[in-house]
Amino acid sequence: MTRPLQTFGLLLSLLLWPWELQAINANLLPKGKGRLRVYHSSIRGNDRFGASGERQPLGQTGLDQLAAKGIPPAVANAYSIENRSRYTQHRTDWEMDFGIAPKLNLGLWIPVEDASLDQSPLLTQGGAWGAIPAAQQAAIRQGVGLLDRADTHDHEFGDILVGIKTSVIGQETSRERLSLGGGVRLPTGHLANPLDSGDIATGDGQWDLSLWTWFDFQPSPGFTINLHTHHDYGLPGKRPALWPTNAARTAKLGFQPGFHHDIQLEPQWHFPLGRIELEPSLLFLYSREENERQQSFDLATGSYTGSRHTAVGTSWQRLLVKPALGLDLLPMGLPAVLSLGYGSTVWGTNTVDFTMLELRLDLYFDTN
């Protein structure tokens, strides 16, 4: 991303922001009111979930890539390849939403991300190593070297999202509330998929259309159940991708992401404690993305061409559980809410098995 665009994005993040993309509730801000919400998340993972949901070391991804190129991770008495890998991400999400009408909020969301995948492959030679032809030995060494150099480290703005949220049923004091929202995700950023060495983090040039729903059920004044869904439809785009036959060269790949869905269920409790209020919650988040569609690589022209076909193995799903404890300072006259949460992946397919620590700050203000 260019320096002017980074500066512009930072200025926007200090001036504006949207609504509950990560559940919370169906309430809207009153007209003339605003809220700045800042999330900071620290994410780490050393394992992954395979295509059948089996838990594996994250380094298995690189070994599978070598096997696809005809280099098995081990040959009895000849050699073995180990690959220790670690994925880390530090992410700050800036959100701001405004009440622009009695039942309409306008918002903006900008994530800033720093992510890295560190791989440490190790080739151990056995007694039968010398029986392997010299050309094959060279190919094995080259494959291990390419894997070692395939580490990624990205720091950039993510995709900026703008949208609206409107109340359909109920109001803040109602027992049942329903709100709907929609927006557009702009192609302002892209982080490499740590499970895909051909995914280069240089921007995907792609737009997404988003739809959200929020439904609250409040059986008692101190207890609320929030249900939130988030759906993304990715429009076709192009991004740089590695040559399948030469990891040192890239070409433009025409692609279209699969449908993405989030379903979030979050029971919340409210306990008055003097001049503050404790707000413990338990979030269950199920995420799913369908297979991407990609062009095929033409070796003769050195380019990705033709119509887009389903890229098998690019779909993924994840179930995350995140308990959190909130501290509402509004009763004591401070326009702020603090929340600390810890998330852990329970199950998934084709995704990183990670844990996360999240700190959230809400600041409310009057725009009149």
Stockholm file with secondary structure:
# STOCKHOLM 1.0

chainA/1-368         MTRPLQTFGLLLSLLLWPWELQAINANLLPKGKGRLRVYHSSIRGNDRFGASGERQPLGQTGLDQLAAKGIPPAVANAYSIENRSRYTQHRTDWEMDFGIAPKLNLGLWIPVEDASLDQSPLLTQGGAWGAIPAAQQAAIRQGVGLLDRADTHDHEFGDILVGIKTSVIGQETSRERLSLGGGVRLPTGHLANPLDSGDIATGDGQWDLSLWTWFDFQPSPGFTINLHTHHDYGLPGKRPALWPTNAARTAKLGFQPGFHHDIQLEPQWHFPLGRIELEPSLLFLYSREENERQQSFDLATGSYTGSRHTAVGTSWQRLLVKPALGLDLLPMGLPAVLSLGYGSTVWGTNTVDFTMLELRLDLYFDTN
#=GR chainA/1-368 SS CCHHHHHHHHHHHHHCCCCCTTCSCSCCCCTTEEEEEEEEEEEEEEEEECTTSCEEETTHHHHHHHHHTTCCSEETTTEEEEEEEEEEEEEEEEEEEEEEETTEEEEEEEEEEEEEEEEEEEEEECTTGGGSCHHHHHHHHHHHHHHHTTCEEEEEECCCEEEEEEEEECCTTSSEEEEEEEEEECSCCCCCCTTCTTBCSSCCCCCEEEEEEEEEEEEETTEEEEEEEEEEEECCEEEEEEETTEEEEEEEEEEECCCEEEEEEEEEECEEETTEEEEEEEEEEEEEECCCEEEEEETTTTEEEEEEEECTTCCEEEEEEEEEEEEECGGGTCCEEEEEEEEEEEEEESEEEEEEEEEEEEEEEECC
#=GC SS_cons         CCHHHHHHHHHHHHHCCCCCTTCSCSCCCCTTEEEEEEEEEEEEEEEEECTTSCEEETTHHHHHHHHHTTCCSEETTTEEEEEEEEEEEEEEEEEEEEEEETTEEEEEEEEEEEEEEEEEEEEEECTTGGGSCHHHHHHHHHHHHHHHTTCEEEEEECCCEEEEEEEEECCTTSSEEEEEEEEEECSCCCCCCTTCTTBCSSCCCCCEEEEEEEEEEEEETTEEEEEEEEEEEECCEEEEEEETTEEEEEEEEEEECCCEEEEEEEEEECEEETTEEEEEEEEEEEEEECCCEEEEEETTTTEEEEEEEECTTCCEEEEEEEEEEEEECGGGTCCEEEEEEEEEEEEEESEEEEEEEEEEEEEEEECC
//
